[in-house]
């Protein structure tokens, strides 16, 4: 499966932080998406909306590279005018952690297995 570059690597000057007695700061950032991994997740049971898979990469002054992988709930409000109850309960963007996902292998991570394990329903009262 292919990762698509969403935000090209760009230089940033992050706030210095202390880790293990050493000062470090973020110097660059890039963001990737993988539509094929996102397609592995069943839609939201409340609104029927889908998810997008994101892989954000932070580059630190010390040479450390940190990856953050997650599925982000797509906001249908822009199209329909209706908020998803899940988003309203969370009062923010809804993300599902995907730290063990492997886009290169097509493995969506344990969260995909757990999310998709729920019962199938034709429609919910919120749709």
C-alpha positions in Angstrom: 0.0 0.0 0.0 1.2 3.4 -0.8 1.6 6.4 1.5 0.6 9.7 -0.1 2.5 12.8 1.0 -0.1 15.2 2.6 2.3 17.8 4.0 5.8 18.0 2.5 8.7 18.1 4.9 8.9 21.6 6.2 11.2 23.3 8.6 9.7 24.4 12.0 11.2 25.7 15.1 9.5 23.9 18.0 9.5 24.8 21.6 12.6 23.4 23.3 11.9 20.6 25.8 14.1 18.7 28.2 14.3 14.9 27.8 16.6 12.9 30.1 18.6 16.0 31.0 19.1 17.0 27.3 17.4 19.9 25.6 15.8 19.1 22.2 13.4 20.8 19.8 11.5 19.8 16.7 13.2 21.0 13.5 10.9 19.6 10.8 7.6 17.9 10.2 5.8 15.9 7.5 2.5 14.2 7.2 1.4 11.2 5.1 -2.0 9.5 4.3 -2.8 6.0 3.2 -6.4 5.6 1.7 -6.1 1.9 1.4 -5.5 1.4 5.2 -8.5 3.8 5.9 -10.7 1.6 3.7 -10.1 -1.3 6.1 -12.1 0.3 8.8 -15.9 0.0 9.0 -17.7 3.3 8.9 -18.7 5.2 12.0 -21.8 3.5 13.6 -23.3 6.8 14.5 -23.0 8.8 11.3 -21.7 6.4 8.6 -18.7 8.6 8.0 -15.3 7.1 7.2 -11.8 7.6 8.5 -8.5 8.7 7.0 -5.2 7.1 8.0 -2.4 9.6 9.0 1.3 9.1 9.6 2.9 12.2 11.0 6.7 12.3 11.3 8.6 14.7 13.6 12.3 15.4 13.1 14.2 16.6 16.2 17.4 18.5 16.5 19.0 15.5 18.3 18.4 13.3 15.3 15.4 11.5 16.8 12.6 10.7 14.5 9.1 10.2 15.9 6.2 8.7 14.0 2.6 9.2 15.1 0.0 7.0 13.3 -3.8 7.4 13.7 -7.1 7.2 12.0 -9.0 10.5 11.9 -12.8 10.5 11.8 -13.9 12.4 8.6 -16.1 15.3 9.4 -19.4 15.0 7.4 -20.7 18.3 8.8 -19.3 20.2 5.9 -21.4 18.2 3.5 -24.6 17.4 5.4 -24.8 20.0 8.2 -25.2 17.3 10.8 -22.6 16.6 13.5 -21.7 13.0 14.3 -22.8 12.2 17.9 -19.4 10.6 18.5 -17.7 13.9 17.7 -20.2 15.9 19.8 -19.5 13.6 22.8 -15.7 13.9 22.4 -16.1 17.7 21.8 -13.1 17.5 19.4 -11.8 15.5 16.5 -12.1 11.8 17.0 -8.9 9.8 16.5 -8.2 6.1 16.8 -4.5 5.2 17.6 -2.7 3.1 15.0 0.8 2.8 16.4 1.2 -0.8 15.3 -0.2 -0.2 11.7 2.2 -1.1 8.9 1.2 0.7 5.7 4.0 -1.1 3.7 2.4 -4.5 4.6 -1.2 -3.4 4.4 -1.8 -4.2 8.1 -4.1 -1.7 9.6 -3.3 -2.5 13.2 -5.1 -4.0 16.1 -7.5 -1.1 16.3 -8.9 -2.1 12.9 -9.6 -5.6 14.2 -11.3 -4.3 17.3 -13.3 -1.6 15.6 -14.5 -4.0 12.9 -15.5 -6.7 15.4 -18.7 -4.8 16.3 -22.1 -6.1 15.1 -23.3 -5.0 11.6 -26.5 -3.0 11.5 -28.4 -1.8 8.5 -29.0 1.6 9.9 -29.0 3.4 13.2 -31.5 6.0 14.4 -28.9 8.7 13.9 -28.4 8.1 10.2 
